[in-house]
């Protein structure tokens, strides 16, 4: 095997299967809609703590999932988070998902408080699927 073939094989093994990810997004559209609808009712700090940290098994943040599934637009998400579309775009392309310390810094609260806000948000989201 040439070094080019070896590099191609290694790269191929590292890249996620995009067909699988697209299928996954389509399967998740309805649950994502329910979560989005519920999140719009959350207190601002709970919402931010959850959205800035939330990620899937591919380490992709929830905001990008909402956009990929066309559940929400950048303008809708930015408005809900109280930020400009440009700030949201910078955040989602360069920073998300945030770690707990970064969420706390963004919210100007302690890391423990950021964690508690996220736990409260998770409980509220879980209740959306129990009904």
N, C-alpha and C positions, 0 to 999 in steps of 0.2 A: 504494500500500500504506500503510495507517495505521501509526502507531507501535506500536500494540498488535500488529498482524499481524507487523511487523518484529521486535518483541521475542519473539513466540512462535516465529517462524522461527529466530531466533538461539538461543533456549533449546533448541529441538528439535534443532538441529545440535550443541549442546554435550552433550546427554544421551546416554549410551550406550543402545543398543537392548537393553532388558531381556529381550526374548524371546531374543535371541542370547546374552545372558549366562546365562539359565536353561538354555538348551540346552547351552551350554559347560560349565556346572557338571555337568549330567547326563552329558555325554560324559567328563568328567574324574573321575567318581566312582571308578571302578576304579583308575586310576593314583593318585588321592589316597589311596585305601585302602592301596595298596602303600607309598606314601611314609609314611603315618601309622604303619603297622606297623613299618617300618624305623626311623623316628625314635624309637620307644619304646625301641630298643636303644642309642641314642647316649649317649655321656657327656654329662652335664648342660650343660657349657659349649658343646660343639658344637651341641647341640640348641637352646639359647637363642640362640646367635649366628646360627644359620640361621633359626629361626622369627621372631625379632624383625626380621630384615632382609628376608626373602623376600617377593617381590611378583610379581604377574602383569602382563600387558600393560596392564591398566586401573589399575595402581598399587594394586591391592587386595592386602592381606596374606594370607599362606597360612593363618593361623589362621581368618580369616573364611571362606576357601574351604572349610576342613575343616568348619566349622559349617554353611555353606550347603549343602554336599553331604551333610550328616548322616553324615559319616565319624567324627566325634568330638563329644563334648559339651563344654560349657564346663567342667564338673567334671573330666572326664578330662584336658583340656588343662591346666587349672590345677594339677591334681595332678602331672602330668608336669613342669611348669615349677617346681613347688615354691612356688606362690603361692595366695592365696585367689581364689575365683571373682570377688569384687568387684574385686580388683586386676587380674585378667585382663581383666575387662569394661572397666575404665577404660583399661587399656593398649590394648586392641583398638579401642575406640571413639574414643579421643582421641589416641593416639600412634603406632600402627603404620601402616605399616612404619617402623621406625627407620632413621636413617642410621648409617653406620659408627661415627662418633664417639659417638652415643647408645648404640649396642650396647656399645661398649667401656666407657662409663660405667656402664651397667646391670650389666655383668659384672665391673666393677672390674679391667679389664685395659687394655693399650695398644690403640690402634686397629689396629696391625699384628697383634697377637695375635688380636683379634676377627676380622680378615680371614682369618688362617690357620685359625682354628677353623671358619669358614664354608666355606672351600675344602675342608677335610677332610670336612665334612658333605656338601658337594656331590658329592665323589668317592664317598662311601659311598652316596648316593642314586642316582647314576648306575649303580653296580654292581647295584642292585636291578632295573634294567631290562635289564641285559646278560644276566642268567641265563636 
